[in-house]
Amino acid sequence: RQVHIDRHAVQNGFITLSLLSQMTKRPRAELSLADARSAFEGSLVVEYGCGRGGLGRWAMLAAVEAGCCTDAAQSTPYPGPWFILVDRETRRHKAENKSDVFHRLESVRLRYDIV
């Protein structure tokens, strides 16, 4: 049986780890959940040209995994993070609306011509 590996998921995971590494000034191999929580605390993540929002969703999943939720069931004392996804056209099947991150973090999608 052949296992399907979504190359976009692999790329988005690597980019998210690189983003966290830059935010914390720590090597990717040394990142912890506490590092991710402190990096996301009070942060604003803006993704221009987001398309379906796959990369934004990966960043949101990392924030949820780090314990940065804003819903009442899993509230934490940490402010943020907030996510803004910008694209010039509307998309169906937006990744940030999937149930694993929807209503757990603050996110906004803006339709705007970014050229």
C-alpha positions as CSV (number, residue, x, y, z in Angstrom):
1,R,0.0,0.0,0.0
2,Q,1.4,3.4,-1.0
3,V,1.1,6.3,1.4
4,H,0.1,9.6,0.0
5,I,2.2,12.5,1.3
6,D,0.7,16.0,0.7
7,R,3.7,18.0,-0.4
8,H,2.0,21.2,0.6
9,A,1.4,20.0,4.1
10,V,5.2,19.1,4.3
11,Q,6.1,22.6,3.0
12,N,3.6,24.4,5.3
13,G,4.9,22.5,8.3
14,F,8.5,23.4,7.5
15,I,7.6,27.1,6.9
16,T,5.7,27.2,10.2
17,L,8.7,25.8,12.1
18,S,11.0,28.3,10.3
19,L,8.6,31.1,11.3
20,L,8.6,30.0,14.9
21,S,12.4,29.7,14.8
22,Q,12.7,33.3,13.6
23,M,10.3,34.6,16.1
24,T,12.0,32.9,19.1
25,K,15.6,33.2,17.7
26,R,16.1,29.5,18.5
27,P,17.1,26.6,16.1
28,R,14.1,24.5,14.8
29,A,15.4,21.4,16.6
30,E,15.4,23.2,20.0
31,L,11.8,24.6,19.8
32,S,9.4,23.7,22.6
33,L,5.7,24.3,23.2
34,A,6.7,27.0,25.7
35,D,8.8,28.7,23.0
36,A,5.8,28.6,20.5
37,R,3.4,29.9,23.2
38,S,5.7,32.9,23.9
39,A,6.2,33.5,20.2
40,F,2.5,33.6,19.5
41,E,1.6,35.5,22.6
42,G,0.2,38.9,21.5
43,S,1.4,38.4,17.9
44,L,-0.4,39.3,14.6
45,V,0.2,36.9,11.7
46,V,-0.6,38.4,8.3
47,E,-0.5,36.1,5.2
48,Y,-0.7,38.0,1.8
49,G,-1.8,36.0,-1.2
50,C,-3.2,33.3,1.1
51,G,-5.2,31.3,-1.5
52,R,-7.0,28.6,0.4
53,G,-5.2,29.5,3.6
54,G,-3.2,26.3,4.0
55,L,-0.1,28.1,5.5
56,G,-2.3,30.2,7.8
57,R,-4.0,27.0,9.0
58,W,-0.7,25.4,9.9
59,A,0.3,28.5,11.9
60,M,-3.1,28.4,13.6
61,L,-2.6,24.7,14.4
62,A,0.8,25.4,15.9
63,A,-0.8,28.1,18.1
64,V,-3.5,25.8,19.2
65,E,-1.0,23.0,20.0
66,A,1.0,25.6,22.0
67,G,-2.1,26.3,24.1
68,C,-3.0,29.7,22.6
69,C,-6.8,29.3,22.3
70,T,-9.4,32.0,22.7
71,D,-12.5,29.9,23.1
72,A,-14.2,29.7,26.5
73,A,-13.6,26.0,26.8
74,Q,-9.8,26.2,26.5
75,S,-9.1,29.8,27.5
76,T,-5.6,30.7,28.5
77,P,-4.1,33.8,30.1
78,Y,-2.2,34.5,26.9
79,P,-3.4,37.3,24.6
80,G,-3.6,36.6,20.9
81,P,-2.5,35.4,18.5
82,W,-4.5,37.0,15.7
83,F,-4.4,35.9,12.1
84,I,-5.3,38.0,9.0
85,L,-5.4,36.2,5.7
86,V,-5.5,38.5,2.6
87,D,-6.3,37.5,-1.0
88,R,-7.7,39.2,-4.0
89,E,-10.5,36.7,-4.6
90,T,-12.8,34.7,-2.5
91,R,-12.2,30.9,-2.2
92,R,-14.4,28.0,-1.5
93,H,-13.2,25.3,1.0
94,K,-11.0,27.7,3.0
95,A,-8.6,25.8,5.1
96,E,-8.8,28.1,8.1
97,N,-12.5,27.2,8.5
98,K,-11.8,23.5,9.2
99,S,-13.2,22.4,12.6
100,D,-9.7,21.9,14.2
101,V,-9.0,25.6,14.3
102,F,-12.3,27.3,13.6
103,H,-13.7,29.2,16.7
104,R,-10.5,28.5,18.6
105,L,-8.4,31.4,17.4
106,E,-9.2,34.9,16.1
107,S,-8.8,35.0,12.3
108,V,-10.1,37.3,9.6
109,R,-10.0,36.8,5.8
110,L,-9.9,40.0,3.8
111,R,-10.6,40.3,0.1
112,Y,-8.3,42.9,-1.3
113,D,-6.3,43.5,-4.5
114,I,-2.8,43.3,-3.2
115,V,-0.9,44.5,-6.3
